[in-house]
Amino acid sequence: VFDDIIHDDRKVSLLKFLGVLLFTTIWCACVGHPPVFVRKCVVAVGESNEVNISLVNSNKNSKSKENNIVGDHSSIKFEALLSDPKQSFSKRYDAARLYIDTLAKPVGSLGTLEDWAARLAAIQSTPKPNVDKAACLIYVADHGVAKDKLDGGTNCSAYPQAVTRKVFEGLEHKMAGASVLAKQNDVFLRVIDMGLVGDVDESMCPGEVVVSSEHKVNGGTKNFCEAAAMSGIEVDRAIFSGRQEVKRCIKTTGANLFIFGEVGIGNTTASSALVAALTGDSVNTLCGS
């Protein structure tokens, strides 16, 4: 029988495993096991606040009760830091990342999910962020730079400016990609006309999905290659309208997560120009040749 076992690789492997298991069991019973997976604390020190986040050792020893008290106290301090309106986003975010690192799992094992969890905790100022009521706000407008050259534009896009209106209509009729994704994921969808060229059909706006902003830039923006795309007043009104729509959406739907989008032929040209102006990077670097 012994000869049969030693010549059977599977049986030999099984015997080795049983031997290691028996040795480990005897060792732990006589000597005890080291706290390999336990980190006692992580400390985050800010300018005026210290967060000491502790993990409670699962060993049943004389310090168990004391460790529980320390852990509870640290959790309270962590929640207090998140809810403190005087703390910056970065401090709340860093504290949330430290807290996540103390949980009973390998550090970073959840990948980018940990980053988003920390961001949401910092934004919502709570250790238990909630994103069960998402809303998507899409702003629609035409860009003067995308007009036909005969109309004072530059033909910067491969598509005519009229496509902006077609996408706008598709969103109202729930035929666009954003409409399908919003429906499948139970996301509230609102489309705001901020500067669509021409009048919008009264049967469409206000519609089930689309609305027209009272701060709309009539006729869309101007060609920024020739003049300022918008006046300072128009910029202020557009920013105010964005904030207004968010507040209105929170009030009517209770949304706690927002997804923002925009529609408008020539939007890549306009956004690239803004990035170039704000960062000082060359257009060739941003867009290629």
C-alpha positions as CSV (number, residue, x, y, z in Angstrom):
1,V,0.0,0.0,0.0
2,F,2.9,2.3,0.9
3,D,4.5,1.7,-2.5
4,D,1.2,2.6,-4.2
5,I,1.0,5.9,-2.3
6,I,4.5,7.1,-2.9
7,H,4.2,6.5,-6.6
8,D,0.9,8.4,-6.8
9,D,1.6,12.2,-7.1
10,R,-1.9,13.1,-6.1
11,K,-1.7,11.1,-2.9
12,V,1.7,12.4,-2.1
13,S,0.5,16.0,-2.5
14,L,-2.5,15.3,-0.3
15,L,-0.3,13.8,2.5
16,K,2.0,16.9,2.3
17,F,-0.9,19.2,2.7
18,L,-2.3,17.2,5.6
19,G,1.1,17.3,7.3
20,V,1.4,21.1,6.9
21,L,-2.1,21.5,8.2
22,L,-1.5,19.3,11.3
23,F,1.8,21.1,12.1
24,T,0.2,24.6,11.7
25,T,-2.7,23.6,14.0
26,I,-0.4,22.3,16.7
27,W,1.8,25.4,16.4
28,C,-1.1,27.8,16.8
29,A,-2.5,25.9,19.7
30,C,0.8,25.9,21.6
31,V,2.4,29.2,20.5
32,G,-0.3,31.3,19.0
33,H,-0.6,33.0,15.6
34,P,0.9,36.4,14.7
35,P,-1.5,39.3,13.8
36,V,-0.5,39.1,10.2
37,F,-3.6,40.9,8.7
38,V,-4.1,43.5,11.4
39,R,-3.0,47.1,11.2
40,K,-3.4,48.9,14.4
41,C,-4.0,52.4,13.1
42,V,-3.6,55.0,10.4
43,V,-3.1,58.6,11.3
44,A,-4.0,61.6,9.0
45,V,-2.9,64.9,10.4
46,G,-4.3,68.1,9.0
47,E,-3.6,71.7,9.9
48,S,-6.0,71.7,12.8
49,N,-7.5,68.2,12.9
50,E,-6.2,64.7,13.5
51,V,-8.0,61.6,12.4
52,N,-6.8,58.4,14.2
53,I,-8.6,55.5,12.6
54,S,-8.1,52.2,14.4
55,L,-8.9,48.6,13.5
56,V,-10.0,46.4,16.3
57,N,-8.0,43.2,16.7
58,S,-10.3,40.1,16.6
59,N,-8.2,38.4,19.3
60,K,-10.1,37.8,22.5
61,N,-7.6,39.3,24.9
62,S,-7.7,41.8,27.7
63,K,-7.4,44.8,25.3
64,S,-10.4,43.9,23.2
65,K,-12.8,46.2,25.0
66,E,-10.2,49.0,25.0
67,N,-9.6,48.6,21.2
68,N,-13.4,48.7,20.6
69,I,-13.6,52.0,22.4
70,V,-10.7,53.4,20.4
71,G,-12.2,52.3,17.1
72,D,-15.6,53.8,18.0
73,H,-14.0,57.1,19.0
74,S,-12.0,57.2,15.8
75,S,-15.1,56.6,13.7
76,I,-16.8,59.5,15.4
77,K,-13.9,61.8,14.7
78,F,-13.9,60.7,11.0
79,E,-17.6,61.4,10.7
80,A,-17.1,64.8,12.4
81,L,-14.4,65.8,9.9
82,L,-16.5,64.8,6.9
83,S,-19.5,66.8,8.2
84,D,-17.4,69.9,9.1
85,P,-18.2,72.6,6.5
86,K,-14.9,74.3,7.2
87,Q,-12.9,71.3,5.9
88,S,-11.8,71.4,2.3
89,F,-12.7,68.7,-0.2
90,S,-9.1,67.5,-0.3
91,K,-9.0,67.0,3.4
92,R,-12.3,65.1,3.5
93,Y,-11.1,63.0,0.5
94,D,-7.8,62.1,2.1
95,A,-9.6,61.2,5.4
96,A,-12.0,59.0,3.4
97,R,-9.1,57.2,1.6
98,L,-7.4,56.5,4.9
99,Y,-10.6,55.1,6.4
100,I,-11.0,52.8,3.4
101,D,-7.5,51.6,3.8
102,T,-8.2,50.5,7.3
103,L,-11.1,48.2,6.3
104,A,-10.6,44.4,6.4
105,K,-9.3,44.0,2.9
106,P,-6.1,44.3,1.0
107,V,-5.2,48.0,0.4
108,G,-6.4,49.1,-3.0
109,S,-8.0,45.8,-3.8
110,L,-11.2,47.5,-5.1
111,G,-9.3,49.6,-7.6
112,T,-10.9,52.8,-8.8
113,L,-14.1,52.0,-6.9
114,E,-12.2,53.1,-3.7
115,D,-11.4,56.4,-5.3
116,W,-15.0,57.1,-6.3
117,A,-16.2,56.0,-2.9
118,A,-13.8,58.5,-1.3
119,R,-14.9,61.3,-3.7
120,L,-18.6,60.7,-3.0
121,A,-18.0,60.6,0.7
122,A,-16.1,63.9,0.5
123,I,-18.7,65.6,-1.8
124,Q,-21.7,64.5,0.3
125,S,-19.9,65.0,3.6
126,T,-20.9,61.6,4.9
127,P,-19.1,58.2,5.5
128,K,-22.2,56.5,3.9
129,P,-22.7,58.3,0.5
130,N,-25.8,57.5,-1.5
131,V,-26.2,57.5,-5.2
132,D,-29.6,55.9,-5.7
133,K,-31.1,58.9,-7.3
134,A,-29.1,59.9,-10.3
135,A,-29.9,62.7,-12.7
136,C,-28.5,63.6,-16.1
137,L,-28.6,67.3,-17.3
138,I,-27.7,67.9,-20.9
139,Y,-27.2,71.4,-22.2
140,V,-27.8,72.1,-25.9
141,A,-26.4,75.1,-27.9
142,D,-25.0,76.0,-31.3
143,H,-21.5,77.4,-31.8
144,G,-21.0,80.3,-34.2
145,V,-17.6,78.9,-35.3
146,A,-19.4,75.8,-36.7
147,K,-21.7,77.8,-39.0
148,D,-21.3,77.6,-42.7
149,K,-18.7,80.0,-44.1
150,L,-21.5,81.7,-46.0
151,D,-23.2,82.4,-42.7
152,G,-20.1,83.7,-41.0
153,G,-18.7,80.5,-39.6
154,T,-15.7,78.3,-40.4
155,N,-17.2,74.9,-41.2
156,C,-15.0,73.5,-38.4
157,S,-17.0,70.3,-38.2
158,A,-17.6,67.4,-40.5
159,Y,-21.3,67.7,-39.8
160,P,-23.6,70.7,-40.6
161,Q,-24.9,72.8,-37.7
162,A,-28.4,71.5,-38.3
163,V,-27.5,68.2,-36.8
164,T,-27.6,69.8,-33.3
165,R,-31.3,70.3,-33.7
166,K,-31.8,66.7,-34.9
167,V,-30.0,65.4,-31.8
168,F,-32.1,67.7,-29.6
169,E,-35.3,66.4,-31.2
170,G,-34.1,62.8,-30.7
171,L,-33.6,63.4,-27.0
172,E,-37.1,64.6,-26.6
173,H,-38.5,61.6,-28.5
174,K,-36.3,59.3,-26.4
175,M,-34.4,58.0,-29.4
176,A,-30.9,59.2,-28.6
177,G,-28.2,57.1,-26.9
178,A,-28.4,59.1,-23.7
179,S,-32.2,58.5,-23.6
180,V,-31.7,54.7,-23.8
181,L,-29.0,54.7,-21.1
182,A,-31.0,56.9,-18.8
183,K,-34.1,54.7,-19.1
184,Q,-32.2,51.4,-18.6
185,N,-30.4,52.8,-15.5
186,D,-33.4,54.6,-14.0
187,V,-31.7,58.0,-14.4
188,F,-33.8,61.2,-14.6
189,L,-33.0,63.0,-17.9
190,R,-33.4,66.7,-18.5
191,V,-32.3,68.5,-21.7
192,I,-31.9,72.3,-21.6
193,D,-31.9,74.5,-24.6
194,M,-29.2,77.1,-23.9
195,G,-28.6,78.5,-27.4
196,L,-30.1,76.4,-30.2
197,V,-30.3,78.3,-33.4
198,G,-33.8,79.2,-34.4
199,D,-37.1,78.8,-32.6
200,V,-38.0,75.6,-31.0
201,D,-41.4,74.0,-31.8
202,E,-43.9,74.9,-29.0
203,S,-45.1,71.3,-29.0
204,M,-41.6,70.2,-28.0
205,C,-40.5,72.8,-25.5
206,P,-41.3,72.5,-22.7
207,G,-41.7,68.8,-23.4
208,E,-41.4,65.7,-21.3
209,V,-37.6,65.8,-21.5
210,V,-36.5,69.2,-23.0
211,V,-37.0,72.7,-21.6
212,S,-35.8,76.1,-22.8
213,S,-33.7,78.2,-20.4
214,E,-34.9,81.7,-19.7
215,H,-31.2,82.7,-20.0
216,K,-30.8,81.2,-23.5
217,V,-28.2,82.7,-25.8
218,N,-30.5,83.6,-28.7
219,G,-29.1,82.4,-32.0
220,G,-26.2,80.6,-30.4
221,T,-22.7,81.9,-29.8
222,K,-20.7,84.1,-32.3
223,N,-17.8,82.9,-34.3
224,F,-14.9,83.3,-31.8
225,C,-12.4,83.5,-34.7
226,E,-13.9,86.9,-35.5
227,A,-15.2,88.2,-32.2
228,A,-16.0,87.2,-28.6
229,A,-18.3,84.1,-28.7
230,M,-20.3,85.5,-25.7
231,S,-20.6,88.7,-23.8
232,G,-19.7,88.8,-20.1
233,I,-23.4,89.0,-19.2
234,E,-24.2,86.0,-21.3
235,V,-21.5,84.0,-19.6
236,D,-22.8,85.0,-16.2
237,R,-26.4,84.1,-17.1
238,A,-25.3,80.7,-18.5
239,I,-23.4,79.8,-15.3
240,F,-26.4,81.0,-13.2
241,S,-28.7,78.9,-15.4
242,G,-26.6,75.8,-14.8
243,R,-26.7,76.3,-11.0
244,Q,-30.5,77.0,-11.2
245,E,-31.2,73.8,-13.1
246,V,-29.2,71.7,-10.6
247,K,-31.1,73.2,-7.6
248,R,-34.4,72.7,-9.4
249,C,-33.6,69.1,-10.1
250,I,-32.6,68.4,-6.5
251,K,-35.9,70.0,-5.3
252,T,-38.1,68.0,-7.7
253,T,-36.3,64.7,-7.9
254,G,-34.2,64.5,-4.7
255,A,-31.1,63.7,-6.9
256,N,-27.9,63.1,-5.1
257,L,-25.7,62.3,-8.1
258,F,-25.4,64.4,-11.3
259,I,-24.2,63.5,-14.7
260,F,-23.6,66.5,-17.0
261,G,-23.5,66.5,-20.8
262,E,-23.7,68.9,-23.7
263,V,-24.8,68.8,-27.3
264,G,-23.7,71.1,-30.1
265,I,-22.0,70.7,-33.4
266,G,-18.5,72.3,-33.1
267,N,-18.3,71.6,-29.3
268,T,-14.9,70.0,-29.6
269,T,-13.5,73.1,-31.4
270,A,-15.0,75.4,-28.7
271,S,-13.8,73.2,-25.8
272,S,-10.3,72.9,-27.3
273,A,-10.1,76.7,-27.7
274,L,-11.1,77.1,-24.0
275,V,-8.5,74.6,-22.8
276,A,-5.8,76.4,-24.9
277,A,-6.8,79.8,-23.5
278,L,-6.9,78.5,-19.9
279,T,-3.8,76.4,-19.9
280,G,-1.6,78.1,-22.4
281,D,-1.1,74.8,-24.3
282,S,-0.7,75.0,-28.1
283,V,-3.6,74.1,-30.3
284,N,-1.4,71.5,-32.1
285,T,-0.7,69.8,-28.8
286,L,-4.4,69.7,-27.9
287,C,-5.9,68.8,-31.3
288,G,-3.0,67.5,-33.4
289,S,-2.2,68.7,-36.8
